[in-house]
Amino acid sequence: MSADLQYSPDPAAYDAFAEAYTAETESNLINGYYTRPAILELAGDVAGRRILDVGCGAGPLLETLRDRGAVVTGVEPSIRMLDLARRRLGPGTALHLGGLGGDPLPFPDAAFDDVIACLVLHYVQDWAAALAELRRVLVPGGRLLVAVNHPFMYKLLNPDGDYFATEPWRDDFTFDGRTFPLTFWHRPLHTILNEFVTAGFRITVVSEPPPAPEAHELFPDLETSPSGSFLCFLFLGLEAA
Ligand SMILES: C[S@@+](CC[C@H](N)C(=O)[O-])C[C@H]1O[C@@H](n2cnc3c(N)ncnc32)[C@H](O)[C@@H]1O
């Protein structure tokens, strides 16, 4: 991917396909039996914890975390995704319009014990500002749990891309026969890790997990490496210093 191509991510891009995305990812392999189980595993026992889900989408993680006793809040830049989250979670759950990369998040300092950013940060160009904002809303010692595009995937999907650069790339998603382009920001592994450290986070977990065990029965075509995982996202547990 040519670095001189300038793509600007649209934080409300999901408005165009919110319903279709939500229906497709409700119980599919990648979201339902890989990403969400991995994030919930990182979260562990959440009873009583104040958790913010940034880019919460239609709120599937919020629903499970709430069922497990967490006090949950969602923030999401796509109004249509937010509407779906409202429909799922009802009026008693705090849901806000907003996101990373623009105005500050609509929360005071140290408001949360945990922040989850699940499949969100790869849409954000300026990580320094975004991570400072996530750090701000966490209590000292609070946790940031992240799932982000695995950087090795970039080179597999874009053989001409510069793995060692931070650069934008575009992928097309098709729902109901319509194609929607999405812009991602690739960062090499060392940049991903260093951005968190520079922003004041301590890395506590680095995970490249297998899918949930039941995925093999539900998705007979599922192929993994001999050791049982596949390359898709990188999962990180971080602690606010
Ligand atoms: C792949 S979906 C994941 C939704 C949800 N986190 C989940 O795991 O089900 C990505 C979400 O990130 C949101 N998003 C995109 N850019 C964002 C930004 N700059 N800040 C916060 N959220 C953003 C999108 O609107 C979308 O809802």
The ligand as a Gaussian input file, in Angstrom:
#p B3LYP/6-31G(d) Opt

LIG

0 1
 C      -15.478000      -3.972000      14.481000
 S      -16.624000      -2.969000      15.336000
 C      -16.475000      -3.634000      16.997000
 C      -17.623000      -3.263000      17.889000
 C      -17.487000      -3.777000      19.319000
 N      -16.300000      -3.252000      19.962000
 C      -17.489000      -5.277000      19.345000
 O      -16.408000      -5.880000      19.574000
 O      -18.553000      -5.871000      19.115000
 C      -15.729000      -1.430000      15.468000
 C      -16.490000      -0.352000      16.184000
 O      -15.578000       0.735000      16.424000
 C      -16.266000       1.937000      16.183000
 N      -15.275000       2.991000      15.884000
 C      -14.738000       3.335000      14.692000
 N      -13.888000       4.359000      14.828000
 C      -13.878000       4.666000      16.143000
 C      -13.211000       5.652000      16.931000
 N      -12.370000       6.548000      16.360000
 N      -13.444000       5.694000      18.272000
 C      -14.277000       4.801000      18.864000
 N      -14.950000       3.868000      18.156000
 C      -14.756000       3.794000      16.818000
 C      -17.205000       1.611000      15.028000
 O      -18.251000       2.559000      14.895000
 C      -17.662000       0.218000      15.397000
 O      -18.811000       0.226000      16.206000

